[in-house]
Amino acid sequence: MSKAWSLRDTLRSMRGNMLVLTLTGVLGMFGRSMAFPYASLYILALGGEPAQIGLINSLSPLAGLLVFPLAGYLADHAGRVKIIVLAGYLSSATLLLYVFAPSWQLIALAALLQGFLVIQFPPSSAIIADSLSPRDRGTGFAAMRTLIGAPALFSPYLAGALLDVLGVNLGMRYLYGFLALAYLVSATINLRFLKETSRPSEARIGLSDIPGTLRKAYASIPAMLGQLPRSLKALALVIILGFMANAIAGPFWVVYAVEHIGLSSTDWGLILLIETALRNLAYIPAGVMVDRVGRTKCMLASLLLSLVSLPLFAISSSFIHVLLIRAAAALATALSIPACSALMADLVPRDKRGRVMAALGRGTVMIGIASGGTGGPGVGFLVTIPLMIASLSGGYLYAYNPVYPWAFVLLATLAAITLSALFIRDPDDAEI
C-alpha cells in the first residue's frame, strides 16, 4: 500500500463519532494549550508557593477515586453520550471559578470540582476504541491526535505573548474564559451529533440508584482486574509511572525555565509552538510505524528517547538547550501515544472497555508534559492515588531542590523501560 493510499485511508476513518470527537477535541485542545502551560505561574501570581502548586495538582485526582469506577460502570450499562455531554457543560461552568478567582484557594476548589468531571473520559475512550478497527488503530489514534493538535500549534506562543502584555494575573483570566466557552460549544456539538456505541441496559439509573451503582462498580473491580492479561497489568504500571513523573515535574517546567534559566513567557511559548508542530508532524508517521512494527517496540523506543533527553533539563542553561529537550519530548510522545492507545484497545474486550479504561485510562500518557499531566483521558482510578502522592510531593521536592523533580523522571523512566522489556507483548489476536 502506498503512502498516498495510507493517508487517504486514514483520513477516511475520520467520520461519524471520530469526526465529532475530533472537532470537539480541536476546540478543547486550542483552549487548554493556551491556559495549561502557564497554570503554575497563575497560582504564583495569586499568592501561592511551589508547595501550593503541588497541592492544587493533587486535588483533581482526588475526586477521581469516587467517580472513575462509577463512570466506567455507567459507560457500559447506561450509555456513553449522556455522560460526555453532561460533563462538558459542567466543565464549562466550573472554569468560571478560575476566571474570577481572587486567590489560589479558589483555584484549589475549582481543581477539586474539575476532578469530578473526569467522569466523561471512560465513555469517550470507549467510543473511540469502538470506532477504530484493530488493523488501523495506531494510525487512527495518531491521525486524531494530529488533527486535534494542529490548530493549537500557535496557542502557547499566543498565550505567552498575551501574558507578557497583560501580566499573568489578568491574562490568565482571559485564557480560562476562552476555555470555558470552548467547552460550552463542544458539549453542544456532542449533544447534537455524537451517537451511542454501547447497548445500555433497559433499567433506568436515577439519583437514588447511585449508592447501589457505586457498590456494584467497586464490587466488580477485583474480578475485572484479576482477568487482565499480564501485558495489560504491566502496561498499567508503565502508565502509572508516566503520570507520576509528569505530576512531579510537569507543573515546574515553566517555573524552572523562567526562574532559573531566564526565559520569558514568550520564549517558553515559542518553544512549545515548535514542540507542538514537531509532534503533530510526527504523529501519523509514528502511527503507521506502530501498526507495522508493533506496539511494544515503539513504546520502548519512545521511553528510551525520553530517558536520554528529559533529565538533561535540570542542567540546561539556554533557549537552545531547552528547545532540543522539548523536541525530543515531542518525538517520544508522538510515538508513545498511538502505541499505548492501540495496545490498550487491542487487549481490552469491547464489552469491558468502559470499566477497564475507567481503571487504567486510555493509555495516552504524554511524555514530559509541561503543564501538570494530572488529568485527561489517560487517567484511571488505579492511577489516582499514586498521582495524588506525586502531585503533592512535587511541590515539596521542587522547593527543597529544583533539580529533584527531573531526577525522579530519570528513575521512573528506567523502571518503565524495565517493565516494558520484560512483561509487555503485543497480543496475537487483537480485540475488535
MIFIBA-387750 format. One record per residue: residue in one letter; x, y, z of N, C-alpha, C in turn. Coordinates in steps of 0.1 Angstrom, whole numbers, plus 5000, padded with zeros to 4 digits. Layout:
# residues N
AXYZXYZXYZ
...
# end
This chain:
# residues 432
M500849885000500050005000500950125000
S500650224991501550344990501250435001
K502150535002501950635013500650725010
A500450754997499250834994497950764998
W497950624995496750554998496650535013
S497750525020497650515035497050645041
L497450765035496950885040495450895037
R495050865025493550865022492750775031
D493350655033492650555042492450605056
T493550675061493550725074492550835076
L492550935066491551045067490150995066
R489950885058488650835056488050785069
S488850745078488350695091487850805100
M488150925097487751035105486251075101
R485350995104483951025101483050975113
G481851015113480950975124481451025137
N481450935147481850975161483251025161
M484150965153485551005153485651155148
L484851185138484851325133484351425144
V483251385151482651465161483651495173
L484251385178485151395189486451465185
T486851455172488051525167487751675167
L486551715162486151855162486151915175
T485451845185485351905198486751895205
G487551795201488851795207489751915202
V489551955190490252075185489952195193
L488652215196488252335205488852325218
G488752205225489352195238490852205238
M491552145229492952155228493552295226
F492852365217493252505215493252585228
G492152575235492052645248492952605259
R493052465260493952415270495452445267
S495852445254497252475251497552615253
M496652705255496952845259497052855274
A496052795282495952815296496952725304
F496952595301497552505310499052515311
P499852555300501252565302501652675312
Y500752765315501152885324500352875337
A499652765340498852755351499652775364
S500852725365501652735377502052885379
L502252955369502553105370501353175376
Y500153135372498853195377498753175392
I499053045396498953015411499953105419
L501153125413502153205420501753355420
A501053395409500553535408499453565418
L498753455422497653475432498153445446
G499453445448499953435462500353295466
G500353205457500753065460502253045460
E502752935465504152895465504252765458
P505452715456505652585449504852475456
A504852475470504052375477502552375474
Q502052505472500652515468500352465454
I501352485445501252425431501052275432
G501852215440501752065441500452025448
L499952105458498752075465497552085455
I497452195447496352215438496352095427
N497552065422497551955412497251815418
S497251805431496851675438495351665440
L494651785440493251775443492351725433
S492751755420491851705409491751555409
P492851475410492751335410491951275422
L491851355433491151305445489751265441
A489051355434487651325430487551205421
G488651175414488651055405488450925412
L488850925425488650795433487250765434
L486350865434484950835435484250815422
V484550895412483750905400484350805389
F485550775389486050685378485350545378
P485350475389484650345388483150365384
L482550475389481150495386481050525371
A481950605366481950645351482050525342
G483050435346483150315338481950225338
Y481350205350480150125351479050185343
L478750315344477750385337477950375322
A479250395318479550385303479150255297
D479350145304479050015299477549975301
H476850045310475450005314474450105311
A474750235311473750345310473950425298
G474950405290475250485278476350585280
R476950625269478250705270478050845266
V477150875257477051015252476451105262
K475451065270474851145280475951195290
I476751105294477851135304478751235298
I479151215286480151315280479551455279
V478351465275477651595273477451665286
L476951595296476751655309478051705315
A479151625314480451665320480951785312
G480751795299481151905292480552035296
Y479252035299478652165303479052195317
L479252095326479652125340481152175340
S481952125331483352175330483452315326
S482552355317482452495313482152585325
A481152545333480752625344481852635355
T482452525358483452535369484752615365
L484952625352486152705347485952855350
L484652895353484453035356485053065370
L485252965378485952995391487353035389
Y488052975379489353025375489353165371
V488353205363488353335357488153445368
F487353415378487153515389487853495402
A488753405402489453365415490253485420
P489953525433490753625440492053575446
S492153445448493353395455493553245450
W494653195454494953055450494052955456
Q493452985468492552895475491252865466
L490752965459489652935450490052845438
I491252865433491852775423491852635428
A492252615441492252485446490852425446
L489852495450488452445450488052415435
A488352505426488052475412488652345407
A489952325411490652205407489952075412
L489452085425488751975431487451945423
L486752045420485452035413485751975399
Q486752025392487051975379487451825379
G487951785390488351645392487151555391
F485951595395484751515394484351495380
L484751585371484251585357485051495348
V486051425354486751315346485851205343
I484551215348483551105345483351095330
Q483751195322483551195308484551105301
F485751085307486851025299486650875296
P486250795306486050645302485050635291
P483850695291483050675279483550735266
S484250845266484850895254485950805249
S486750745258487850655254487250525248
A486150485254485450365249484850385235
I484250505232483750535219484850535209
I485950595212487050605202487550465199
A487750385209488250245207487250165199
D485950185201484950115194484850155179
S485350275176485250335163486350295154
L487450235159488650205151488850055149
S489150015137489449875135490849835141
P491049715145492349675151493549695142
R493249675129494349685119494949825118
D494149925120494550065118494450155130
R494450085142494350165154495450265157
G496650215155497750305157497750435149
T497450405136497350525126496150605130
G495050545133493850615137493950705149
F494550655159494850735171495750855168
A496750825160497750925156497151035147
A496250995138495651095129494751185138
M494051125147493151205156493951305164
R495051265169495951355177496451465168
T496851425155497351525146496351635143
L495151595140494051685136493651775148
I493651715160493351795172494451895175
G495651855174496751935178497152045168
A496852025155497352125145496852265147
P495552285150495052425152495652485164
A496052405174496552455187498052485186
L498652485174500052495172500552625178
F499852735175500352865180499752905193
S498952825200498252865212499252905223
P500252815226501152855237501952985234
Y502353005222503053135218502153255220
L500953245215499953355216499653385230
A499553275238499253295252500453365260
G501653315256502853375263502953525259
A502653555247502753705243501653785250
L500453725252499453795259499753815273
L500453715280500753735294501953835295
D502853845286503853945286503254085285
V502154095278501554235276500654265288
L499754175292498754205302499154165316
G500254085317500554035330499853895332
V500453815341499953685343498553685350
N498353775359497053775367495853805357
L495953905350494853945341494753855329
G495953825323495953745311495453605313
M495753545324495253405326493653405328
R493153515333491653515334490953515320
Y491553585310491053585297491253445291
L492353375293492653245288491653145293
Y491353145306490453055312489053085307
G488653215305487353245299487153185286
F488253195277488153135264487952985265
L488652925274488552775276487152735280
A486552815289485152785293484152795281
L484352895273483552905261483752785251
A484952745249485252625241484652505246
Y484652485259483952365265482452375263
L481852485264480452505262480052465248
V480752515238480452485224480652335221
S481752285227482052135224480852055230
A480452085242479352005248478052005239
T477752125233476652135225476752055212
I477952055206478251975194478051825197
N478551785209478451645213476951605215
L476251695221474851665223474051645210
R474451725200473751725187474151605178
F475451575178475951485168476551355172
L476951335185477551215189476551105191
K476950985185476050865185476550765195
E475550695202475850595212476450465205
T477450405211478050285206477850165215
S477350185227477050075236475550045236
R475249935242473849905244473449915258
P472950035262472550055276471549955281
S471549925294470549835299469249905300
E468149835299466849895299466449955312
A466949915323466649965336467350105337
R466550205341467050345342467750355355
I468850435356469550465368469350605372
G468650625384468350765389469350795400
L469150915406469950965417469950865429
S468750805431468650715443469350585441
D469650565428470350435425471950445426
I472450575427473850595427474650515438
P474150515450474850435460475050295457
G473850235452473950095448474850075436
T474750165426475650155415477050165418
L477450255428478850265433479250125439
R478350065447478749945453478949835442
K478149835432478349735421479649755414
A479849885411481049925404482349885411
Y482349915424483549875432483649725434
A482549665436482549515439483049445427
S482849495415483249425403484749445399
I485449545407486849575403487749455405
P487749385417488749275419488649175408
A487449135404487249025394487749075381
M487449205377487849265365489449265364
L490049315374491549325374492149185374
G491549095380492148955380492148895366
Q491248935358491148885344492048955334
L492749055338493549125329494749045325
P495149045313496348975309497649035315
R498748965315499949015321500449135314
S500349145301500849265294500049385298
L498749375300497949485304498249535318
K498549435327498949475341500249555341
A501249505333502449575332502349715325
L501449715315501149845309500549945319
A499749895327499149985338500250045347
L501249965350502350015358503150125351
V503350095338504050195330503350325329
I501950315328501150435327501250515340
I501150435351501250505365502550575366
L503650505362504950575364505050695355
G504450695343504450815334503750925340
F502550905346501751005352502451065365
M503150975372503851025384504951115380
A505751075370506751165365506251295361
N505151295353504551425349504051505360
A503451435370502851515381503951585390
I505051515391506151575399506851685391
A507151665379507951765371507151865363
G505951815358505251895348504852035352
P504352055364504052195368505252295369
F506452235369507552325372508552345360
W508152285348508952315336508952465334
V507852535334507752675331508352755342
V508152715354508752785366510252785366
Y510852665363512252645362512852725351
A512152725339512552785327512652945329
V511652995336511553135339512553185350
E512453105361513253155373514653115373
H515053005367516452955368517252965354
I516552945343517252955330517153095325
G516053175329515953315325515153335312
L514253235308513453255297512253345300
S511653415290510453485292509253405289
S508053455292506853375288506753355273
T507153455265507153445251508153345246
D509353345252510353235249509753095251
W509153085262508552945266507452915256
G506653015252505552985242506152955229
L507253015225507852985212508352835212
I508952795223509452655224508352565223
L507252585230506052495229505452495216
L505552615209505052615195505752515186
I507152525187507952445179507752295183
E507652275196507452135200506152075195
T505052155196503752115191503752085176
A504452175168504552155154505252025151
L506351995157507151875155506351755159
R505651755170504851645175503751615165
N503051715160501951695151502451645138
L503551685133504151635121504551485122
A504951445134505451315136504351215139
Y503151265143502051165148501751065138
I501351105126500851005116501950905111
P503250955108504250855105504550765117
A504450815129504650735141503550625142
G502250675139501150585140501250465130
V501750505118501950395107503050305112
M504050355118505150275124504650175135
V503750225143503150145154502350025148
D501650055137500849945131501749845124
R502849885118503749805110504849735119
V505449805128506549755136506049685148
G504949735154504449675167504349785178
R503349755186503049855197504249855207
T504649745212505649735223506949795219
K507449755207508749805202508749965201
C507650015196507550165195507450235209
M506750165218506650225232508050225238
L508850115236510150115242511050215236
A510950235223511750345216511450485222
S510150505224509850635230510350655244
L510350555252510850565266512350585265
L513050515256514550535255514950675251
L514150725242514350865238514150965249
S513150945257512951035268513951015279
L514550895281515550875291516750955288
V517150965275518451035272518251185270
S517051235272516751375270516151455281
L515051415287514351495297515151525309
P515851435315516651465327517651575325
L518051605313519051705310518551845312
F517251855313516651995315517152055328
A517451975338517952025351519352095350
I520052065339521352135337521352225325
S520252255320520152345308520452485312
S520952565302521352695306520952795294
S520252745284519952845273518652805266
F518152895258516952865250517152745241
I518352735234518652625225518552485233
H519252485244519252355252517752315255
V516952405260515552375263514852335251
L515052405240514352365227514652225223
L515952185223516252055219515651945228
I515551965241514951875250513451865248
R512851975246511351975243511051905229
A512051925220511851855207511951705209
A512851655217512851515220511651465227
A511051545236509851505242508651495232
A508651585222507651585211507751455204
L508951415200509051285192508751165200
A509151165213508751055222507251045224
T506551155225505151155227504451105215
A504951155203504251115190504350965188
L505350905193505450755192504750685203
S504750735215504150675227502650665227
I502050775223500550785224499850685215
P500150675202499550575194499850435198
A501150415202501550275207500750235219
C500650315229499950275242498450265239
S497950365232496450365230496050245222
A496750215211496450095203496649965211
L497649955219497849835227496749815238
M496349935244495249925253493949875246
A493649925235492449885227492549735223
D493749695219493949555214493749455226
L494049495238494049405249492649395256
V491849495255490549505263489349475254
P488549375258487349345251486349465250
R485549475240484649585238483649605249
D483149495254482049505264482649545278
K483949545280484549575292485349705292
R485349775280486249885278485950005287
G484650025290484350135299484950115313
R484750005318485249975332486749965332
V487349895322488849885323489550015320
M488950095311489550235308489250325320
A488250305328488050385340489150355350
A489550225350490650185359491950225355
L492250215342493650235337493750365328
G492650415323492750525314492850485300
R493050575291493150545276494550505272
G495550525281496950495277497650605271
T497050725271497650845264498450925274
V499550875278500450955287501451035278
M501351165279502251245271503651245278
I504651225270506051215276506551355279
G506851375292507451505297506451625295
I505151605297504251715296504651835304
A504451955299504952075305503852155311
S502752085315501652165321500952085332
G501652005339501051935350500851785348
G500151745338499951605335499151525345
T498251595352497451535363496051505359
G495751505347494351485343494251435328
G493051435323492851395309492351255308
P492051215296491551075293492550965296
G493850995298494750895301494750845315
V493950915324493950885338492850785341
G493150685350492150595355492250595370
F491250535377491250545392492450465398
L492950365391494150305397495350395396
V495350495388496450595387496250705398
T495050715403494750835411495650855423
I495650745432496450765444497950795442
P498650715433500050745430500150885424
L499150925416499151065410499051175421
M498151155430497951255441499251265449
I499851145453501051155461502151225453
A502251195441503351255432503151405431
S501851445429501551585427501851665440
L501451605451501751675464503251685467
S503951575463505351565466506151655457
G505651685445506451765435506751905440
G505751965446505952095451507052105462
Y507052005471508052005482509451965476
L509451875467510751845460511351965454
Y510552035446511052155439511552255449
A510752275460511152375470512452345477
Y512652215479513852165486515052175476
N514852135464515952145454515252135440
P515352245432514652245419515052135409
V516152075412516651965403515951835406
Y515451815418514951685422513851625413
P512851715409511751655400512351585388
W513351635382513951565370514751445373
A515251435385515951315390514851205391
F513651245396512651145397512151095383
V512151185373511751145360512751045354
L514051065357515050965353514750825359
L514550815372514250685378513050625373
A511950705372510650645367510750595353
T511550665345511650615331512450485330
L513550475338514250345339513350235343
A512550255353511650155358510650115347
A510150215339509150185328509750105317
I511050135314511750065304511949915308
T512249895320512449755325511149675324
L510049735329508749665328508349635314
S508549735305508149715291508949605284
A510249605287511149505281510849365286
L510449345298510349215304508949155303
F507849245304506549185306505449225295
I505749325287504749375277504949315264
R503949255258503949195245502749225237
D502849245224501649265216500849135216
P499449145216498649025216498648955202
D498548825201498448755188497148795181
D496048805188494748845183494148965190
A494149075183493649205189492149195191
E491649255202490249275204489649365193
I488449345189487749435179487249555186
# end
